Amino acid sequence: MIEDWNIFGNKDKIHMRYAIDRFRIGSEEEVDADYFYNKFIPRRQDRFFCPECGEIVYWRSKGGTHPNQFYHKVKTERSPECDKRVDGRSGLNLYERIGLPIFLTPSFGEHYLLNIGFPPVGANLLNQAAAYCVKINIIGGARQRAIYINQTNFYDNVTTLVPIDFIPTYSKNYKIQIESSNTPFALRNKWADYADGFDIGGAIFTYEETGGKKIRRGDGISPNRQYYIVAKTFSPSYSEISSRVIGEIMLNGEKYTVYRMTINVTANDEKSFLAISNFFKSRFGVCLLETFPEVIPLWPPVVEQDAMVPVLKGRKIYCGVSSGNAIPNVYGYSGSDTYLLPLKHERQECKVIEIPASMKETIISVDRKYVGREIVFKQKNIEWSSFSYEIILEDDKGTDISMSAITQEILSSELLIKANAKMELYIGSMDNTYQHIVIAENTVVVRARKNSVILYFLVEDGVFLCRETIQVKHLDFDELIYHKKIKQAYHGKMVPVPRWAMYLLYNCKATGNLMLAESIAEAIHGSKIYVGVLKVLMDLRIDIVSKS
């Protein structure tokens, strides 16, 4: 039996209470239809967008007992999907609303893989599914992949990435179906019945050395950040968009190209900003935001997918809030409900929230409730263990590597780990983020990762081996030139400090580039940095990567 999961209420109760308001160029906020009752609405024909599909919606009020609402004037193939998930009707939780995430990961050489991420559901639920031979079907167009749900195919405590080599028809979503005569109901709470598909131009992903997460259609991208582009071809006619080919991926039996892309434009140049935003909206279904809404962990520094962050018991995580709005909204989640988190104003330009370290999931998002950029915090207790386990490290030539001689240079190449037991590995970077690797087999390949400084090996939540890498060598770039460029950029608008910029600061300190580290530190005030300095740091980052 195939279960379709699409169980919703009475059709007559459908109404869209919230929409995305993009009245100001380069910014957005989620608004309630009731706010506009009996008010003049400038640009009402092109300012409101559906939070589900990203298409234009309109405001209306019928009066009487009818609620104020937004609606699709022009119905598209995706409109029924929006109607199932709008706030006025849906009782779905966050995971069901935003769909399963899509990840792009390096494979070998310049080849990449596409993966659908399945959040952890716990060992008990996986065992129940295995007992009933529950199978999940991933459907995209005329192709599909079926996989049995059990502890062999899915991790019980971290996200499982299931590789796929196909995509749906452009503008369509992947369908996720359960095939079983008896499905554990709790699977619905974590696994949605869909995953976001590609648009006519392809797809955009966040950029990290270890891969990226797909930017959901209807979400936004921002200038002065790096992104992956997956497309058959990508050659925009705007000088403000720069890109270069870094690899390829096979999808639907065809070769797609993987690009690394950045955008250099400000909202002050309204004509160019709108033109570029419209380009990405029409080709990829995403808009251009001058300041990307996000939570920036300040202490301890975080965050990667399924990352471990060392926090003392009972302490809090402090996060800065980045937003293009003067007063951002920070949302928390409880079941199918959302609530606003209080903001702590350190300065006028610096907003901070406090998050307690808790065994219960704490999920937060900025300015949008359901868009797929939410961050999850959850405590995991770590204890030191006295057990002894065997671990052998080999380089790509099969040569043994001594645990006492691990360097950043060694970790920047592919490694082979041989272990005699199931365990977990956390590789920490200089910015205090941690890549998580599950060692479930005797031999596991660890992909190259630059700027790593510490390794934790864990068994059953106990740290039994911790090794720090040997001090890195002095970075190879002209420190004086970049020092002068940074000093000359101490003016103009200030923007939130991205994590990679803080990493550069830590890296300069660790490698003895103290003059440069000092100039970067002086450009940072609270959680903000001069936008001109940020552009210099991006050039520096590219310079370092090209020489490493």
C-alpha positions as semicolon CSV with decimal commas, in nm:
position;residue;x (nm);y (nm);z (nm)
1;M;0,000;0,000;0,000
2;I;0,133;0,346;-0,087
3;E;0,048;0,616;0,165
4;D;0,016;0,968;0,021
5;W;0,034;1,159;0,356
6;N;-0,182;1,441;0,212
7;I;-0,436;1,455;0,493
8;F;-0,588;1,801;0,537
9;G;-0,903;1,973;0,663
10;N;-1,211;2,118;0,497
11;K;-1,144;2,289;0,164
12;D;-1,384;2,572;0,250
13;K;-1,151;2,688;0,527
14;I;-0,858;2,757;0,295
15;H;-0,714;3,105;0,333
16;M;-0,365;3,249;0,321
17;R;-0,318;3,457;0,633
18;Y;0,049;3,546;0,582
19;A;0,250;3,662;0,279
20;I;0,602;3,790;0,212
21;D;0,613;4,168;0,172
22;R;0,897;4,301;-0,049
23;F;0,790;4,664;-0,059
24;R;1,145;4,790;0,004
25;I;1,418;4,695;-0,245
26;G;1,649;4,426;-0,113
27;S;1,448;4,340;0,199
28;E;1,149;4,128;0,297
29;E;0,926;4,055;0,596
30;E;0,637;3,821;0,669
31;V;0,311;4,015;0,713
32;D;-0,039;3,936;0,842
33;A;-0,335;4,008;0,611
34;D;-0,521;4,171;0,902
35;Y;-0,257;4,446;0,920
36;F;-0,372;4,595;0,588
37;Y;-0,744;4,608;0,665
38;N;-0,889;4,951;0,586
39;K;-0,546;5,086;0,479
40;F;-0,408;5,223;0,155
41;I;-0,162;4,968;0,007
42;P;0,099;5,115;-0,232
43;R;0,225;4,883;-0,508
44;R;-0,029;4,622;-0,406
45;Q;0,000;4,448;-0,747
46;D;0,367;4,346;-0,712
47;R;0,476;4,357;-0,347
48;F;0,325;4,041;-0,189
49;F;0,455;3,690;-0,252
50;C;0,337;3,343;-0,154
51;P;0,558;3,202;0,126
52;E;0,528;2,853;-0,028
53;C;0,588;2,892;-0,405
54;G;0,727;3,246;-0,419
55;E;0,474;3,364;-0,679
56;I;0,288;3,696;-0,657
57;V;-0,027;3,697;-0,440
58;Y;-0,290;3,967;-0,378
59;W;-0,461;4,103;-0,067
60;R;-0,839;4,104;-0,034
61;S;-1,110;4,154;0,226
62;K;-1,468;4,036;0,171
63;G;-1,591;4,171;0,502
64;G;-1,839;4,011;0,739
65;T;-1,726;3,676;0,877
66;H;-1,477;3,624;0,593
67;P;-1,115;3,662;0,704
68;N;-0,874;3,908;0,547
69;Q;-0,644;3,704;0,323
70;F;-0,390;3,679;0,043
71;Y;-0,464;3,469;-0,265
72;H;-0,318;3,351;-0,596
73;K;-0,492;3,551;-0,869
74;V;-0,329;3,334;-1,134
75;K;-0,326;2,966;-1,044
76;T;-0,022;2,762;-1,149
77;E;0,066;2,394;-1,129
78;R;0,221;2,461;-0,788
79;S;-0,082;2,643;-0,640
80;P;-0,249;2,326;-0,501
81;E;0,074;2,250;-0,313
82;C;0,062;2,599;-0,159
83;D;-0,302;2,558;-0,057
84;K;-0,212;2,246;0,141
85;R;0,044;2,432;0,350
86;V;-0,083;2,788;0,404
87;D;-0,118;2,908;0,762
88;G;-0,495;2,943;0,745
89;R;-0,541;2,573;0,689
90;S;-0,240;2,367;0,775
91;G;-0,182;2,179;1,099
92;L;0,158;2,065;0,975
93;N;0,475;2,106;1,176
94;L;0,793;2,275;1,054
95;Y;0,947;1,962;0,897
96;E;0,628;1,886;0,704
97;R;0,592;2,246;0,585
98;I;0,941;2,306;0,444
99;G;0,999;1,963;0,289
100;L;1,311;1,751;0,305
101;P;1,640;1,936;0,242
102;I;1,857;1,879;-0,067
103;F;2,238;1,872;-0,037
104;L;2,520;1,897;-0,290
105;T;2,836;1,708;-0,183
106;P;3,174;1,646;-0,348
107;S;3,218;1,291;-0,479
108;F;3,563;1,243;-0,634
109;G;3,784;1,478;-0,833
110;E;3,557;1,745;-0,977
111;H;3,242;1,530;-0,958
112;Y;2,950;1,605;-0,725
113;L;2,648;1,419;-0,587
114;L;2,290;1,530;-0,520
115;N;2,137;1,402;-0,195
116;I;1,803;1,425;-0,011
117;G;1,848;1,467;0,364
118;F;1,633;1,260;0,601
119;P;1,641;1,397;0,960
120;P;1,707;1,142;1,238
121;V;1,399;0,972;1,384
122;G;1,563;0,758;1,653
123;A;1,650;0,390;1,683
124;N;1,307;0,281;1,811
125;L;1,121;0,424;1,512
126;L;1,373;0,280;1,266
127;N;1,329;-0,063;1,427
128;Q;0,949;-0,035;1,403
129;A;0,974;0,057;1,035
130;A;1,213;-0,234;0,973
131;A;0,974;-0,478;1,145
132;Y;0,697;-0,381;0,901
133;C;0,933;-0,369;0,598
134;V;0,850;-0,003;0,541
135;K;0,995;0,136;0,221
136;I;1,029;0,496;0,109
137;N;0,998;0,602;-0,254
138;I;1,166;0,915;-0,387
139;I;0,992;1,015;-0,711
140;G;1,110;1,277;-0,961
141;G;0,940;1,285;-1,298
142;A;0,951;0,940;-1,458
143;R;1,232;0,819;-1,230
144;Q;1,236;0,704;-0,870
145;R;1,446;0,538;-0,601
146;A;1,312;0,302;-0,334
147;I;1,494;0,232;-0,009
148;Y;1,394;0,028;0,297
149;I;1,380;0,213;0,629
150;N;1,606;0,041;0,879
151;Q;1,927;0,100;1,075
152;T;2,136;-0,025;0,783
153;N;2,014;0,245;0,544
154;F;1,938;0,529;0,790
155;Y;2,125;0,675;1,086
156;D;1,924;0,702;1,406
157;N;2,088;1,018;1,546
158;V;2,211;1,226;1,249
159;T;2,073;1,327;0,910
160;T;2,099;1,056;0,645
161;L;2,195;1,173;0,296
162;V;2,035;0,953;0,029
163;P;2,206;1,001;-0,311
164;I;1,982;1,058;-0,614
165;D;2,081;1,103;-0,978
166;F;1,756;1,249;-1,112
167;I;1,545;1,564;-1,080
168;P;1,173;1,629;-1,141
169;T;1,040;1,829;-1,435
170;Y;1,133;2,196;-1,389
171;S;0,915;2,376;-1,129
172;K;0,792;2,041;-0,992
173;N;0,887;1,893;-0,654
174;Y;1,017;1,552;-0,559
175;K;0,743;1,332;-0,414
176;I;0,823;1,127;-0,104
177;Q;0,591;0,830;-0,057
178;I;0,575;0,557;0,206
179;E;0,505;0,204;0,091
180;S;0,382;-0,023;0,373
181;S;0,076;-0,196;0,510
182;N;0,147;-0,048;0,854
183;T;0,338;0,282;0,873
184;P;0,459;0,426;1,206
185;F;0,268;0,755;1,233
186;A;0,565;0,938;1,391
187;L;0,754;0,927;1,058
188;R;0,527;1,207;0,934
189;N;0,648;1,440;1,209
190;K;1,003;1,446;1,069
191;W;0,980;1,336;0,705
192;A;0,776;1,552;0,470
193;D;0,596;1,419;0,164
194;Y;0,806;1,630;-0,073
195;A;1,146;1,790;-0,138
196;D;1,203;2,110;-0,331
197;G;1,280;2,060;-0,700
198;F;1,482;2,252;-0,958
199;D;1,367;2,558;-1,152
200;I;1,419;2,627;-1,521
201;G;1,767;2,771;-1,458
202;G;1,877;2,492;-1,225
203;A;1,940;2,520;-0,850
204;I;2,144;2,732;-0,608
205;F;2,319;2,592;-0,299
206;T;2,498;2,748;-0,004
207;Y;2,875;2,722;-0,033
208;E;3,111;2,538;0,201
209;E;3,421;2,333;0,115
210;T;3,233;2,017;0,218
211;G;2,925;2,094;0,005
212;G;2,608;2,298;0,039
213;K;2,236;2,299;0,110
214;K;1,987;2,390;-0,163
215;I;1,831;2,736;-0,141
216;R;1,459;2,660;-0,137
217;R;1,251;2,827;-0,407
218;G;1,088;3,134;-0,255
219;D;1,392;3,201;-0,034
220;G;1,668;3,456;-0,101
221;I;2,037;3,497;-0,174
222;S;2,262;3,794;-0,098
223;P;2,560;3,981;-0,245
224;N;2,916;3,921;-0,123
225;R;2,856;3,552;-0,053
226;Q;2,966;3,245;-0,243
227;Y;2,715;2,994;-0,379
228;Y;2,712;2,673;-0,581
229;I;2,509;2,683;-0,903
230;V;2,399;2,353;-1,061
231;A;2,280;2,414;-1,417
232;K;2,313;2,291;-1,773
233;T;2,464;2,629;-1,847
234;F;2,503;2,951;-1,649
235;S;2,615;3,262;-1,836
236;P;2,432;3,572;-1,705
237;S;2,484;3,898;-1,891
238;Y;2,541;4,102;-1,574
239;S;2,895;4,216;-1,488
240;E;2,797;4,216;-1,119
241;I;2,765;3,834;-1,128
242;S;3,091;3,641;-1,139
243;S;3,115;3,263;-1,170
244;R;3,356;2,989;-1,266
245;V;3,321;2,617;-1,340
246;I;3,439;2,393;-1,055
247;G;3,290;2,055;-1,145
248;E;3,006;1,849;-1,290
249;I;2,719;1,624;-1,188
250;M;2,509;1,367;-1,374
251;L;2,131;1,413;-1,345
252;N;1,865;1,236;-1,552
253;G;2,147;1,084;-1,755
254;E;2,273;1,429;-1,862
255;K;2,577;1,628;-1,757
256;Y;2,509;1,938;-1,549
257;T;2,782;2,188;-1,462
258;V;2,867;2,299;-1,107
259;Y;2,970;2,665;-1,074
260;R;3,091;2,881;-0,787
261;M;2,915;3,217;-0,800
262;T;2,924;3,555;-0,623
263;I;2,721;3,875;-0,670
264;N;2,860;4,226;-0,622
265;V;2,580;4,485;-0,617
266;T;2,410;4,707;-0,357
267;A;2,049;4,822;-0,322
268;N;2,172;5,180;-0,374
269;D;2,204;5,086;-0,741
270;E;1,830;5,019;-0,768
271;K;1,822;4,950;-1,143
272;S;2,096;4,687;-1,135
273;F;1,978;4,535;-0,807
274;L;1,621;4,489;-0,937
275;A;1,741;4,353;-1,271
276;I;1,963;4,093;-1,103
277;S;1,691;4,003;-0,852
278;N;1,442;3,953;-1,136
279;F;1,696;3,736;-1,320
280;F;1,737;3,498;-1,026
281;K;1,361;3,504;-0,957
282;S;1,276;3,402;-1,315
283;R;1,554;3,143;-1,350
284;F;1,591;2,993;-1,002
285;G;1,283;3,103;-0,806
286;V;1,486;3,300;-0,548
287;C;1,506;3,674;-0,481
288;L;1,803;3,897;-0,404
289;L;1,822;4,038;-0,049
290;E;2,078;4,300;0,045
291;T;2,116;4,152;0,396
292;F;2,047;3,782;0,436
293;P;1,822;3,705;0,738
294;E;2,008;3,463;0,963
295;V;2,124;3,380;1,311
296;I;2,500;3,427;1,363
297;P;2,628;3,232;1,665
298;L;2,857;3,458;1,865
299;W;2,959;3,228;2,150
300;P;3,039;2,952;2,116
301;P;3,092;2,990;1,738
302;V;2,887;2,739;1,536
303;V;2,717;2,588;1,297
304;E;2,722;2,307;1,042
305;Q;2,469;2,040;0,955
306;D;2,469;1,790;1,244
307;A;2,758;1,972;1,412
308;M;2,884;1,936;1,767
309;V;2,956;2,259;1,955
310;P;3,129;2,241;2,294
311;V;2,909;2,415;2,555
312;L;2,945;2,383;2,932
313;K;2,643;2,230;3,107
314;G;2,383;2,489;3,201
315;R;2,534;2,758;2,977
316;K;2,364;2,941;2,692
317;I;2,444;2,993;2,325
318;Y;2,450;3,360;2,225
319;C;2,354;3,450;1,868
320;G;2,354;3,774;1,675
321;V;2,056;3,840;1,448
322;S;2,117;3,957;1,092
323;S;1,827;4,113;0,903
324;G;1,746;4,382;0,651
325;N;1,465;4,498;0,881
326;A;1,514;4,748;1,164
327;I;1,326;4,518;1,402
328;P;1,369;4,155;1,288
329;N;1,132;3,881;1,393
330;V;1,296;3,569;1,537
331;Y;1,064;3,269;1,539
332;G;1,068;2,957;1,754
333;Y;0,864;2,641;1,690
334;S;0,644;2,414;1,899
335;G;0,453;2,146;1,708
336;S;0,254;2,323;1,436
337;D;0,270;2,659;1,620
338;T;0,527;2,937;1,610
339;Y;0,617;3,203;1,865
340;L;0,840;3,510;1,874
341;L;1,168;3,503;2,067
342;P;1,270;3,816;2,261
343;L;1,554;4,026;2,123
344;K;1,829;4,165;2,344
345;H;1,967;4,494;2,207
346;E;2,340;4,518;2,280
347;R;2,363;4,827;2,060
348;Q;2,130;4,984;1,812
349;E;2,293;4,790;1,528
350;C;2,345;4,464;1,721
351;K;2,053;4,238;1,819
352;V;2,122;3,926;2,026
353;I;1,917;3,624;2,134
354;E;2,001;3,371;2,404
355;I;1,941;3,000;2,348
356;P;1,965;2,756;2,642
357;A;2,150;2,429;2,578
358;S;1,868;2,174;2,607
359;M;1,810;1,808;2,527
360;K;1,492;1,923;2,351
361;E;1,526;2,067;2,001
362;T;1,528;2,445;1,980
363;I;1,452;2,560;1,624
364;I;1,482;2,924;1,522
365;S;1,446;3,131;1,206
366;V;1,469;3,501;1,118
367;D;1,195;3,704;0,941
368;R;1,037;3,398;0,776
369;K;0,858;3,109;0,947
370;Y;0,877;2,835;0,684
371;V;1,155;2,876;0,431
372;G;1,409;2,599;0,494
373;R;1,688;2,811;0,648
374;E;1,596;2,729;1,007
375;I;1,871;2,630;1,253
376;V;1,829;2,348;1,504
377;F;2,007;2,344;1,841
378;K;2,004;2,031;2,056
379;Q;2,222;1,927;2,348
380;K;2,427;1,609;2,341
381;N;2,612;1,517;2,658
382;I;2,975;1,411;2,612
383;E;3,163;1,200;2,866
384;W;3,526;1,088;2,864
385;S;3,562;0,711;2,836
386;S;3,839;0,475;2,953
387;F;3,772;0,217;2,680
388;S;4,045;0,141;2,429
389;Y;3,978;0,118;2,055
390;E;4,200;0,065;1,752
391;I;4,220;0,337;1,487
392;I;4,453;0,347;1,187
393;L;4,485;0,650;0,958
394;E;4,621;0,619;0,604
395;D;4,682;0,881;0,336
396;D;4,562;0,844;-0,024
397;K;4,878;0,643;-0,105
398;G;4,813;0,388;0,171
399;T;5,088;0,516;0,402
400;D;5,015;0,500;0,776
401;I;4,984;0,834;0,958
402;S;5,081;0,865;1,322
403;M;4,815;1,018;1,546
404;S;5,085;1,235;1,701
405;A;5,189;1,378;1,363
406;I;4,855;1,496;1,222
407;T;4,881;1,835;1,054
408;Q;4,634;2,064;0,879
409;E;4,812;1,978;0,554
410;I;4,742;1,606;0,609
411;L;4,374;1,674;0,674
412;S;4,353;1,889;0,360
413;S;4,391;1,567;0,157
414;E;4,167;1,262;0,146
415;L;4,220;1,014;0,433
416;L;4,130;0,653;0,503
417;I;4,024;0,557;0,857
418;K;4,027;0,193;0,971
419;A;3,856;0,112;1,301
420;N;3,760;-0,203;1,488
421;A;3,429;-0,064;1,621
422;K;3,141;0,165;1,524
423;M;3,223;0,520;1,626
424;E;3,184;0,885;1,535
425;L;3,443;1,142;1,431
426;Y;3,417;1,519;1,474
427;I;3,674;1,730;1,290
428;G;3,693;2,081;1,434
429;S;3,796;2,389;1,238
430;M;3,964;2,705;1,358
431;D;3,628;2,881;1,368
432;N;3,506;2,618;1,618
433;T;3,268;2,444;1,378
434;Y;3,270;2,067;1,357
435;Q;3,222;1,830;1,065
436;H;3,051;1,508;1,173
437;I;3,145;1,169;1,022
438;V;2,985;0,838;1,116
439;I;3,228;0,544;1,109
440;A;2,987;0,253;1,067
441;E;3,217;0,024;0,867
442;N;3,570;-0,106;0,910
443;T;3,704;0,142;0,653
444;V;3,575;0,496;0,592
445;V;3,699;0,762;0,350
446;V;3,729;1,113;0,499
447;R;3,717;1,381;0,234
448;A;3,966;1,668;0,226
449;R;3,893;1,947;0,471
450;K;4,112;2,255;0,504
451;N;4,197;2,444;0,824
452;S;4,116;2,159;1,064
453;V;4,267;2,186;1,412
454;I;4,122;1,908;1,628
455;L;3,973;1,556;1,604
456;Y;3,733;1,389;1,849
457;F;3,664;1,014;1,823
458;L;3,347;0,910;2,009
459;V;3,195;0,575;2,106
460;E;2,848;0,564;2,265
461;D;2,867;0,936;2,349
462;G;3,206;0,901;2,517
463;V;3,517;1,084;2,394
464;F;3,795;0,827;2,397
465;L;4,050;1,002;2,173
466;C;4,124;1,368;2,110
467;R;4,406;1,491;1,888
468;E;4,502;1,848;1,794
469;T;4,675;1,918;1,465
470;I;5,030;2,052;1,457
471;Q;5,060;2,432;1,418
472;V;4,996;2,548;1,061
473;K;5,256;2,729;0,857
474;H;5,251;3,100;0,780
475;L;4,992;3,187;0,516
476;D;5,128;3,267;0,170
477;F;5,001;3,612;0,070
478;D;5,118;3,974;0,080
479;E;5,011;4,074;0,431
480;L;5,108;4,442;0,399
481;I;4,899;4,500;0,084
482;Y;4,585;4,350;0,239
483;H;4,652;4,536;0,567
484;K;4,653;4,869;0,377
485;K;4,340;4,778;0,176
486;I;4,150;4,693;0,495
487;K;4,257;5,018;0,666
488;Q;4,136;5,216;0,363
489;A;3,790;5,049;0,387
490;Y;3,713;5,166;0,746
491;H;3,402;5,360;0,642
492;G;3,055;5,325;0,498
493;K;2,776;5,082;0,577
494;M;2,820;4,803;0,833
495;V;2,679;4,453;0,777
496;P;2,668;4,134;0,992
497;V;2,999;3,949;1,018
498;P;2,976;3,617;0,827
499;R;3,129;3,308;0,983
500;W;3,402;3,276;0,719
501;A;3,527;3,628;0,801
502;M;3,565;3,536;1,169
503;Y;3,752;3,225;1,057
504;L;3,998;3,442;0,862
505;L;4,057;3,647;1,176
506;Y;4,127;3,335;1,385
507;N;4,345;3,191;1,109
508;C;4,556;3,506;1,084
509;K;4,616;3,499;1,461
510;A;4,708;3,130;1,458
511;T;4,951;3,164;1,167
512;G;5,135;3,468;1,300
513;N;4,984;3,725;1,061
514;L;4,922;3,953;1,361
515;M;4,924;4,285;1,174
516;L;4,645;4,163;0,946
517;A;4,453;4,006;1,236
518;E;4,463;4,340;1,419
519;S;4,332;4,535;1,117
520;I;4,045;4,286;1,072
521;A;3,955;4,300;1,443
522;E;3,945;4,681;1,436
523;A;3,692;4,669;1,150
524;I;3,448;4,462;1,361
525;H;3,209;4,633;1,602
526;G;2,980;4,400;1,793
527;S;2,854;4,159;1,526
528;K;2,897;4,409;1,238
529;I;3,179;4,478;0,992
530;Y;3,235;4,745;0,726
531;V;3,102;4,619;0,392
532;G;3,414;4,750;0,215
533;V;3,636;4,545;0,447
534;L;3,421;4,240;0,375
535;K;3,491;4,275;0,003
536;V;3,868;4,293;0,073
537;L;3,844;3,982;0,292
538;M;3,663;3,795;0,015
539;D;3,954;3,870;-0,220
540;L;4,194;3,754;0,052
541;R;3,996;3,434;0,103
542;I;4,007;3,354;-0,269
543;D;4,381;3,436;-0,274
544;I;4,451;3,193;0,010
545;V;4,240;2,914;-0,142
546;S;4,405;2,952;-0,484
547;K;4,752;2,910;-0,328
548;S;4,666;2,623;-0,094
